[in-house]
């Protein structure tokens, strides 16, 4: 059951984020906000393949929510309920989509963008290439880190030295990304990327019963604030 999310097509996966975005506009009170957040937490516990990645996404989202809570509290008359509601609304808005984005396969996503949504082929191909490069940044960072450790330039316990280390690693990753972008651009032009208009795609983009079920569950989760407000 926990692999259910991974077997959805990318559009059905990202619909979770879209419906959470739309549902967040109906969060106007703290009870509704807590119910909506609780439903998404329950869905993650029951359906997510693991807990570490959703928890990391929740941590980053909580940082943004914390700033919203503080700013709302400062400029909104020090109203605790209103401030917390605004913060939880941000979590409901952003957390589900950020979790599901991590499960999206860029190649499958490009297939569905082109064949289901009929987006321009050239734009989709460029987007897929960029997304694949983006997912390779983690591997490139690990390789650069190993090389620098072998050469004796690894991180130390000195915070200042670690700051310089992070800056040097970031610059090296930037150079690596620019080289990769140049190689990809040359390879795509060599294969007729700029002049080809009648393209074929790697895989078909079907919608299975599982995808429709995923879409229905995403809509139900997103409509939780509406249902709660109507029933409350």
Secondary structure, 3 states (H helix, E strand, C coil): CCCHHHHCCHHHHHHHHHHHHHHHCCCCCHHHHHHHHHHHHHHHHHHCCCCHHHHHHHHHHHHHHHHHHHHHHHHCCCCHHHHHHHHHHHHHHHHHHHHHHCCCCHHHHHHHHHHCCCCCHHHHHHHHHHHHHHHCHHHHHHHHHHHHHHCCCCCCCCHHHHHHHHHHHHHHHHHHHHHHHHHHHHHHHHCCCCCCCCCCCCCCCCCCHHHHHHHHHHHHHHCHHHHHHHHC
